[in-house]
Amino acid sequence: MATLSQWIEGARPRTLPAAVSPILVGTGAAYQTGHVVWAYAILALAVALLLQVGVNYANDYSDGIRGTDEVRVGPVRLVGQRLAEPRSVKIAAFTSFFFAGLLGLALVGLSGLWVMIPIGAAAILAAWYYTGGSRPYGYLGLGEVFVFVFFGLVATLGTMATMTSLTAAGWWGAIGVGSLASAILVANNLRDIPTDREHGKRTLAVRMGERGTRIFYVALVAVAFVMTGLASFTSPWALIAVLAAPFMVRPMQAVVGGATGPGLIPALAGTGRFQLVWSALLALGLALGKV
């Protein structure tokens, strides 16, 4: 029986910046237009966090029953390490999805943004089928695409759209958030290339190989800085997001320096911290440029 601390670790709290970041940027972009509803931002944050936790438990369950997690390095695997019954982890995942959907419906009802209902349903399906089902798209090398779309574009622009019309700043911020969310997954999959290849999990990292994956990681991080520059045309204050650069030093050293296995764990956590700080600073910069 897993302990409470193991359940918490199984939820992979280090990945939560990927859920917080788009809400920060979406809210900052909305504030820039002079139309922000803090209650909607809080609801969107709760939905994003619940979805992220649900994704993590769903991945734990699906990878665990396939045997993919038996020799993993990194955080606790509840099913793979036989710390919890698979059924319990599956219930935890669907409970998270249920409450995310419930709060999402409340946000839609309050904002009147009804188009988010099918989009939200698609997000929950994408969360489950990343590693779930008979043909999980995470095993086909499509994980980064879906992360970019749902934890970048949809989460950021969806948050903004509940409050105001979309702007160029919102789009630039969403692309930056999505690229960094994908970078977190790339770092994770780079670390897991040997075990994923052994278990037939054809992630993008497995398909590209180590060298290609490391180059791809650097390119994704670079996109965030390019988006910072573009956002500065709508608010010069957006350039303060560049101050987050020191947080990328250690992750970049690990990835570019050829670290493998456990040596890439700091890259995962560090990329998450960079994404959170970058997003917070960009949101602040956009808000300071309020029209």
TAWOWO-V481322 format. One record per helix or strand. SS is the DSSP state (H for helix, E for strand). FROM is the first residue (numbers start at 1). TO is the last residue. If there is no record, write none. Layout:
ss;from;to
SS;FROM;TO
SS;FROM;TO
//
This chain:
ss;from;to
H;4;10
H;13;15
H;17;32
H;38;66
H;86;111
H;116;129
H;137;140
H;143;161
H;168;191
H;193;198
H;204;231
H;236;256
H;261;288
//
